Amino acid sequence: MSRPSFKVWTARGAAAVAFVIFLSTAFRAGWTQSATDFPNYYTAAVLVRERMPLRRFYDWTWFARQMNYSGVERQLGAWTPQTPLTMLPMVPLAGLPPQEAKRVWLVFNLALLATVFYLLARITGISFSLIAALAFCGFSSLAANFIYGQYYVFLLFLITLTFYWLHKTWSTAGGFLSGVAFGLKLYTGPLLLYFAAKRNWRAVAGMLLAMVIVSAAAVAMFGWADIQYYASHILPRTLEGGSIDPYNPGVPSISTLLRRLFMPEPALNPNPVFPAPWLFFFTRTAVQLSLITFASLGVWRARNSTQVRDFAWFIILLVLLSTSTASYTFVLLLAPVVLLLKDASPWKSAFLAGSYILLAANLKPLWLFPKIWLLLALFVVAGLDQLRRIPARWAAGAAIAVIVLSLVDARRHMLSWAEEPGRRYQQLAATPGSLFSNYPVITRFGLFYQSMGDQRKGEDGYVLCWSHGRLDCHGFGGYALHPFAPTPDGPVWFELVGNRTTTTMRFDPTTVTAMSAPLPAPSGSRDPAVSPDGKWAAFTRTSATSEHLWLRDLATGQTTELAGGDCDSSSPAWELDSSAIVFSSDCGRAFGLPALYRAPVGRGPTK
């Protein structure tokens, strides 16, 4: 039996050293510290065990309260853009305290990571130690997964196991597993086109069967109405990049890049490079359609191409098409890069490994979106042979079809965009970087509303903001939620959530102090909101995909839409002289993260 070569010993030594460094830094930090995003998954799992309605998961304020009740203090969190079943692997852990549950999850992920190395080594013949060394070279991405208790090592395992089963010609099982992964995280959806392009109809059948089963499971868990709500209200916004901050260059996606270039937003993107919303809607659809169309055609035509290369290319495509990415996402590229390293030339091997290491690193400056350009280059290099085999007439026909469909889609979005409140009304309290302003309350002392603390200043959680010639925000040592004033003379009541309890607080604008006090009467619903002069009522009306704000003349019964679009507007509050309505709307922003607008009544909209 021959002894391992110096190269093998070097790889083993490097992997061992990297593993020790990883355990002593990232793994240890995740083991001892509570940080997003594990609390989101954990809270959702707790809510599943308590049989809470799914629809409420996507309400940022409600979910923040539930996070606190579950034992997670002073951490912002949300369930958007997760699917109804994303939390399913965490449900067995929800009976443990949060940090203990996270530790179990970290150990489980460490085992999954080792399994990924083993499976990739079996498929490619590349040594376990070399694969491990490459993985740890992408330290920032791997570390983020363990520090935050993220989901992507688990997803990497599902993707790797999918290909392992395909490699073993267990096509139905491979397709089925990719369908399960799609139900948990939407990433693997385009694999259905990959299976069809490879003419692997057993994998297609397996994936469709899994999608039917996970859909049925979701309905059984939450009921048809809540799943329909997800499909009509949450999923479309998710697929269009409407999660968290869609303008943040720290979210390196094609959608974010194009928004930064073309879409103005007073608080989040006041100075786009070239303000042209129509160009954003067109290019977003055109780029995404082009990528998936030409990848499918390339796989379809390249009949002699290996399954390894085609599958790896499509996994790179999945990451490129994602509308919600962060540093931890790029660990998914380990599988396709290792698969492509098999039989790659020296220069291509260097490019593949270098691309993975750079994409997993914290590349800057963020505003240049270096990861998008590098990911596009990786996509082209990985699929160059397949792209070359597309006949010119097919490419031309596909390009024409993409342009036509993109123009139609851009026109549809422009019609919806014209109905949004940002086209008609003034945005209020548009402080730079403000992600959340909701539940406006108007008193003689000024405008009060719930806001999200400015994390750039070290403020966490939700605060009570008061606009009265200047803007003051107060946290009171917890989450300040749902302000309410029974009369225009004040004071203002709100919920203070902390230490797993909710306390009703009374804020006195005259003394700028707050103390616990019961409400003088139940606040009830603020919708519809009747104007102080009794002539008007503002209310929300739910459409097939969103909530719109309407105005009713109480004398005639005539109704007028004040704010429409494929987005949500709600929480109307009247100015004291009945001349205007202040309301919240997430149009042009992320789902559930609204800004405040002022809509004049009786004099027509102003901007």
N, C-alpha and C positions, 0 to 999 in steps of 0.2 A: 504494500500500500504506500503510495507516494506521499511525501510530506507536503503540507501547504506551501505555496510559493511565498516569496517576500511580499508580493503585491497583495496576496490574500491576507497575510498577517498584518500588513499596513492598514488594509480596509477594516479588519476586525478591531485593531487597536483604535483607529479613528472613531469607529462606531461606538466602542465601549466608552471612550473619553467623552464623546458627545452625549451619550446616554446619561453618564454621571452628571455632566453639567446641566443637562435638561432636568434631571430629577432634583438637583439642588437649587434650581432657579425657578423655572416655569411651573413644574409640577408642585414644588413646595409652596409657591405662591398661591396656586389654585387650591391646594390642600388646606391652607390656613386662612385664606381671605375669601370673603363673599363679594362677588362682582357680577355685573351683567355678563352673560345673558342667561346663565343657569336659573336665576330666580324666576324668569319668565316661564320657562318650561315647567319648573317645579310648581309654581302657583297654578298654572293651567291644569297640571295633573291633580293637584289638591281639589280644584274646582270640579273636575270630572268625578272624583270620588264623592263629592258633595252634591252631584247631579245639578249643577248650576246651568242655566241656559247659555248655549254657545253664543248667541247674539251679543250678550253682554260682555263676553271676553274682549270684543273689539272696541269697547268704550274705554278710552285711555284713563279717564278719571275713575271709573268703577274698578278697572283692573288694578290701578295703583292702590286703591283701598284694600282690595283682596290680597295684594302682595304683602301689605302691612299686617293684615290679619293672619297670614300664613307664616309670619315670623321674619320677613325681610324688611328691614328698616332703612329708610332714607335712600332708596335706590329707585331711580326712574326705570320704568319698564312698560311693556305693552305686548299685546298678542298679535298685532298687525306686523308682518304680512303672513303669519303662519297659517297652515291649513287646519281644518277641524281635527285632524288626527296627529299632528306633529308631536303633541305631548304624550302620545300613547306609550313609548318606551319608558317614560318617566313615572307612569302611574304606579308601578310596583314600589317606587321609592318614596311616594308621597306620604307614606305613614311615618317616615323618619323626619327628624328636625332638618332644616334646610342644609346646614353645612355637612351633616352626616350623609345626607342624600347625595350631595355634590361629591363627597369623597368616594362613595360607592361608584358613582358615575365616572369619576376619573380613573379609578382602577379598571373598570370595565372598558373604558376607552383605551387604556394602555394595552390591555389584552387584545383588543380589536386592531390596534396599530401593529402589534407584532404579527397578528394573523395576516394583515395586509402584506407585510414584508414577505411572509412565507408563501402566500398565494402568488404574488408577483414573481418570486424566485422560481416557483414551480413552473409558471407559464413561460418565462423568458430564459431561464437558465442563468440569469445574473445572480451572483451570490447574495444571500440574505444580508451579509454585512455591508456590501456595497450599496444595496437599496436603503438600508438603515442610515448609512453615512450620508447619502443624498438627501434623505428625508430630514435629517437633523441639520443639514446645510440650509434648509428652508426654515430656520429656527423661529423667525418672527411669526410666521403663520401657524406653525405647530404650537408654539408657546401660547399664542392668543387662544387657541382652542382649549387648552388646559387651564389657563388662568381664568377665562370667562366661563368655563364649563360648557363650551359650545357643542354643536351637533354634527360638525363636519367630519370628524374622524369616523363617527358612526356611518355617515353617508358615504364616505370614501370606502369603508368596508363593504357596504351594500353594492356599490358600483363595481368594486374589484371582484366580489363574489359572483355578481352577475356575469362578468366576462369569463371568470373561471368556469362557470357552468356552461357558458356558450362554447368555450374552448374544449370542454369535454363532450361537446355535442348534445348537451342536455338543454336543448333550445327552449322547450316549453317552460322548464324550471327557470332558466335565465330570464325569459320574457316576463314570467310571473313575478320574479323578484324585482325587476325594474318597475313593474306596475305598483308593487307595494311601496317601493321607494318614492314613486310619484305621489302616492297618497300621503306620505309623510312629509316630503318636501318636493316641490314642483319641478326640481331640476331635471329629472329624468324623462319628462314628457316627450321631448323631441326624439328619444330613442325609438318611439313607435314608428317614426318616419325612417329611422335607420334600419330597423328590422324589415320594413316594407321595401326599402331600396335594396337591401341584400337578398330580397325574396325569401326571407326566413319566415314563412307563414306560421310555423309552429310557435315561434317567439312572439309574433304578432298576436296570435290567439291567446298565448299565456299572459301577455301584458294586458290585453283587453279583459280577460277573465279576472285578473287581479284588480283592475280598476273598478269593475262591477262589484266585486266583493268588498273592497275598501269603501266604496260609496254606500253600499248597503249597511256596512258596519257603522259608518258615520251617521246615517239616518237612524239606525237602531239606537245609537248612543244619545243623539241630540234631537231627533225628530225632523220631519221633512221641512217644516217652516224655517228652522234655523239653518239647515243646509242650503235651502233655496236662498236665504238671505246672504249667506257666504258667497254663493255662486253668482248672485246678481249685484251685490253691493261691494264685497271685499275683493273677490278674485279679479274683476276687470281693472280695478285701481292698482292692484298688485302687479299685474302683467304690464301695466303702463308706467311702472316705477313710482307709484304713489305710496311709498312707505317711508317713515321717519322723515328725513329732510331730502327731498329729491333734487336739491341744488348743491348739496354738500360734496365738494371734490374728494372728501374722505370716503365717499361711496363710489369707487371707480367702475362705473358702468357706462355703456353707450348712452343710455337715456339721460343720466346725470350730465355727461359731457355736452350733449345737445341742448339740454335745458340751460346750462350755464352760458352757452353760446347765443341762444336765440330767445329765451323766454324771460321777460321782465317780471319781477315780483318785489313789491316795495320793501319788505323786510328781509327776504332771503336772497334775492338776486336783483338789487336795484339797478345795476349797470351791466347788462349783458353785452357781449362783444358786438352783436349785431341784432338789435331787437326785431325779430321777424317770426311771430308765432306760427304762421303758415309754413315757414321753412322748417321749423321744429317738427310739426306734425308730419310733414312729408318725409323728411330725412329719417326720422325715427322709424317709421314704418318701412321705408325703402331699405334702410340698412339691415334691419332685422329680417325682413323677407328675403333679401338678397343672400344673406349668410345661410339661412336654412334651406333656401331653394337650391343654391349652387352646391351646397354640401350634399344634399339628397341626390341631385343629378350626378355629382361626381362619384358617389358610391354606386349609384345605379349603373353608370356606364363603365366603371372600372371593374369589370368582371374578374380580372386576373389579380386584383389587389387583395392582399391578405386581410383576414378578419381582424388581426391585431392592429394594423394601420388604420383601417376604417373605423373601428370602435374607438381607438384612441383619439382620432380626429374629431369624432362626434362628441366625446367628453370635453375636449377643448372648446367645442362649439357651445356646449351647455353652459360653461362658465362665462363665455363671451356674451351669450344672450341674456344672462341673469340681470335682473333689474334691481337686485338688492345684494350688494357684495361688500365685503370688508376684508381686513387682513386675514382673518381665519378661513375665508372661503377658498383661498388659493392652495390649501393643502389638497384639494380635490385633484389638482394637476399632477400629483405624484404618480397616480396610476397611469394616465396616458403618456407621461414623459418616460416612465420606465418601460412601458410597452414599446414605445418608439425607439428606445435605445437599443433594443434587440436588432442586430444586423445593420445598425446605422453606421455611416462612414464617420471617421474621426472628427471632421469639421462639423457634421450634423450632430454628433454626440455632444460636442462642446457647446453648440448652440442650444440644444435641448436642455442640458443640465444647467447651463448658465441662465436660460430663460426661467426655469423653475426657481432657481435660487433668487433671482432678481424679483420675480413676481411674488415670492413669499416674503420678501424684505419690505421695509418701509421706505419705498421710493419717494423722493421729493424732487422738485416742488409739486405739491398735490394739484395745484391749479392747472398744470400742464397735462394732467392725466397720463403719466408715463406708463402705468400698467395697462391701460387700454391699447396704447400703440404697440407695446411689447406683446400683448396677448393677440392682437391682430396679426403681427408678424409671425408669431408661433402658429397661428391657425393657417396662414398661407404656406409656411414652410412645411408643416405637417401634412397638408393636403395638396401640395403642388402637383404631384403625379395624377391624383384624381381629377383635379381641376383641368389639367391639360387634355384629358380624355373626353371632355364634354364637346360635342360637335359645335362648330361655330353657329350653325342655324339654330341649334337648341339654346345656346347661350343668348343669342339675339332675341329669340322668342321669349325666353325666361325674363330677360331684361325689360322687354316691352310690357309683359304681364305685370312685373313688379312695379313699373312706373305707373301704369294705369290704376292698379289697385291702391298704390300709395296716394295718388291724386284723389281718388274717391274717398279714401279714409281721411285724408287731410281736409277735404271739404266738409265731411261729417263732423270732424272735430272743431273746425272753425265755426260752424253753425252753433255748436254747443258752447264754445268758448265765448261767442258774442253774447250769450245769455247769462254769463257769470257775473257776479256782483263787481268784480274787479274792473269790468268794462264800463260800469255805470256809476259806481259810488266811490267815495273816499274811504281809504283804509285808515282806521284809527290806531293810535298807539303802536305804530309800525317801527318799533325799535329794531335796529339791525340784529339779525340772528334770532329774533323771537319766533319760537316754534309753535307756541300754544297760547291763545287768548280766547276765553270762552266765558259763558254765563254772565253777560253784562248786567249790571244793576245801576240804575240812575237815581241819584238823590240830589238834594239841594247842596250837598257838599262835594258833588262831582261824580265821576264814573268809577265804579268798582268792577273788578272782574277777576277771574281765576287765571293765573298765568303759570308758565313753567319757569323755574329758576334759571338764571343765566349761568350755565356751567362754566363759561369762560371766566367768571368771577368767583368760582367755587361754590355757587349756589345750587343746591340739589333739591329735587322735589317740586311741589306745587306751592305757589305763594299767592297771597291776596294783594292785588295791585290797585292803586288808587290814583286816578288821573284828575288833578285839580289845579291846573296851571303848571304843575310839575308832576312827575311820575314817582310815586313811592310804592315799594313792594315789601311785604312782610311775610315771613315764614312761620313765626311763632313756635319754632321747634318741632314742627311736624308738617303734614300736608294740609294746606288751607284749601278746602274744596267747597264748591257750590255756594257762593255768596247769595244772600237774599235780604231784601229790605221790605217789610210789610207796608211802610209808608214812605213818601218822598222825604220826610224829615229825619229818616234814619232812626236808630242806628242800623248797622249791617250785621246780620248773623251769618255764620259760616260753620262748616264742619272742620274740626281739627282732628286729623287722623294720625295717631302715633301710639307706639307701645301696644299694638294689637287692639286698640279701642278707638271709638269715635266720640268726641266731645263737642257739643254745640257751644259755640263761642259768640260773644257779643262784642263787636268792634265799635267804639265810640269815636267818631271823627273829631269831635271837639277836644278830646283829651289824647287822642291817638294811642289808646290803650285797648286791650282785649281781655275779657274774662269769661269764664264759663257761665252760661245762663241758658235757661230753657227758652224755646221759641214762644212768643206770646200766643201764637196760633199756628196750626199746621201750614206750611208754606204752599203745599199743593203744587199743581202744575202751572207753569208760566205760559202755557200754550193752549188756547189762544191768549194773546195779550191785548187787552182793550185799552185804547188811548185814554188819557186823563179827561179829555173833553167828551168821551162817550160816543164819538162818531165813527171810530174805526176799530177793527180787530185784525191783528197780525197773527198768522198761524202757519204751521208747516203742513205740507201735503206730500205724502210719500208716493213717488213714481215707481216704475218697475226697477230702477237702478239707483235712486237717490232721493234725497229730501229737498224740496224747494220751499221757498218762503213766499207766502201769498198775503194779500191785503183785501179785506172785505169792508165795503161801505155798509155800515149797520142800518142806514136809512133805506137804501135801495136793494141791498143784498148782492150788489155787483162785486165780483172778485177780479183782482189784477195780480199777475205774477210779478213779484219784486226781484227774485233771484232764482235763476234756473241753472242749466248746465248739467253735465254728468258728474255731479259732486253734491255735497250736503251743505245746506244753509238752515240755521235753526236759532233758538234762544232769543226771540225778539224782545226788546225792551224799549219803552217809549221815552222820548225826551219829555220833560215836564210840561212844555207848551204844546204838545201833540204835533209838533212840526216835522218830526223825523223819528225813525226807528234805528236803534243800534242793534246789530245782530252778529252772529258768528257764522263763518263760512270757511270750509276747507278747500274751496275751489282754487286751482292752481298750486295747491300744496299737497301734503301727504294726507291720507285718509285719517280723519279724526284729530288732526292738528290744525285747528282753524285760526283765522285772524278775525278782527272785528271790523265791521263796516258801518257807515252811517247812510241810511236811505231817506232822503227828504220825502215828505208826503204832501201831495197837493200841488207841488210846483215842478214835478217831473224830475227824473234822475239827474244827478250832477256827478262830475268826476273831479 
